[in-house]
């Protein structure tokens, strides 16, 4: 099984992987060293998901609407 580096994952891939990590840890049948490695990967996946969500929120916040409520352009995040 090939493990995809977290930095290369989409939000959806990272969430699915995080769910698997949580399931394995909740089962409690993983050796201590493996549990530690899973916990570390879970923390990395959580951080990656939070970053992806923040980026998406910034993109949504940057969309401006015209008088009729239609998107009229995008404002760079640094200009907000």
Secondary structure, DSSP 4 states (H G I P E B T S, - for coil): -PPPPGGG--HHHHHHHHHHHHHHHHH--S-HHHHHHHHHHHHHHHHHHHHHHHHHHHHHHHEEE-TTS-EEEE--GGG-
